[in-house]
Amino acid sequence: MARRKAPSIPDDLLDQLLGGMDAASALNSPDWMNALKKALAERALSAEMDYHLSDEAEAENSRNGYGRKTVSTGTGKIELEVPRDRAGSFDPQLIAKYHRRFPGFDDKIISLYARGMSTREITEHLREIYGMDASADLISTITDAVLDEVAAWQQRPLDSVYPLVFFDAIRVKIRDEGLVRNKAIHIALGVMANGTKVVLGMWIEQNEGAKFWLRVMNELKNRGVEDILLAVVDGLKGFPEAITAVFPETIVQTCIVHLLRNSMDFVSYKDRKSIATALKEIYRAVDAKAAEEALTTFEASTWGQKYTAIGQSWRRAWEQVIPFFAFPGDVRRIIYTTNAIEALNSKLRRAVRARGHFPSDEAASKLLYLILHRSEKEWVMPPREWTMAKAQFAVLFGDRFVRALAA
């Protein structure tokens, strides 16, 4: 059996680093970083082989030396000694067969962090799977490197025109000045002329209002946005006025999905299905006049009398509901049936629930950015309704939509 070379970082020094030695200075050196990646990768691969051979199906199998493999990392190329087994059945998860790119120990940590694991949970995971005693401080050092990426992402240039932008917020608990406070994470999700979705930005704010939203709109403008054709919002105070102050031609539409969800907040569980059916008569009406008649009918009905707050909530938002009825069915379905912001928010809410609360604004930004970044990679196809909606946008907005196609 081929003899394995010792890692280029001495084991005792590696153990000190993993046990709490100051990681910042080590991570600043490319040579140190490559040596660290090599040592950690080889240790992890060896642990994977031990786990593979412990399987009952591999009882007759055994180690068979090492093979060499050169892989690319973010800081250069490294040569690894990959363990082999006699049966040839070992396929390491860290670096799969035929793959020549090693995402790196740091990227693996960031991936685990993006899935909602805390630094201590990652430490326990590494200990359980790979037998590594990586300190929570080392994990924090690696994940903190994402903050520079978050800042660059939040300031990056944007396209000049977006046909559709969803604005929404989720509430999170963040420790601030010794107290755990409720803060809002605001997300802007744009849909480009080809149907591709992109997150335009993320903002954390405890108190929202017209001044805050005006600042957000001016930030988008300063980053290159010249026009938004249709903005879908969730009825936040001061939002419509802030949008039109910066983008005067934008049509502001209250999100129908949010109106429906808010309506259900007033309803007992056993009545929800009936209420949902009754409300369809409003948002599926052929035009604004028919919709208002349907709303009046609902308010006078048994359900409307039982849950008077529903009719009142629709009335308060009615000025921003009306634009919806001027759109053809294909555009309406983009707005409420395939409401992209809802699918995105569900991922964010799962991560928030798993955390409970965040120690700082930066910690919340770090995790939520990673989730947003992962989600964007999954958006490879536009919604199937977009082809028909795009044709309708071209008719409704004319030259403004042509500019979006050219952006």
Buried (B, 14 or more C-beta within 10 A) or exposed (E): EEEEEEBBBEEEBBEEBBEEBEBEEBBEEEEBBBBBBBBBBBBBBBBBBEBBBEEEEBEEBEBBEBEEBEBBBBBEEBEBBBBBBBBEEBEBEBBEEEEEEBBBBBBBBBBBBBBBBBBEBBBEBBEEEBEBEBBBBBBBBBBEBBBEBBEEBBEEEBBEBBBBBBBBBBEBBBBBEEEEEEBBBBBBBBBBBEBBBBBBBBBBBEEBEBEBBBEBBEBBBEBEBBBBBBBBBBBBEBBBEBBBEBBEEBBBBBBBBBBBEBBBEBBEEEBEEEBEEBBEBBBEBEEBEBBBEBBBEBBEEEBBEEBEEBBEBBBEBBEBBBBBBEBEBBBBBBBBEBBBBBBBBEBBEEBBEEBEBBEEBBBBBBBBBBBBBEBBEEBEEBBEBBEBBBBBBBEBBEEBBEBBBEB
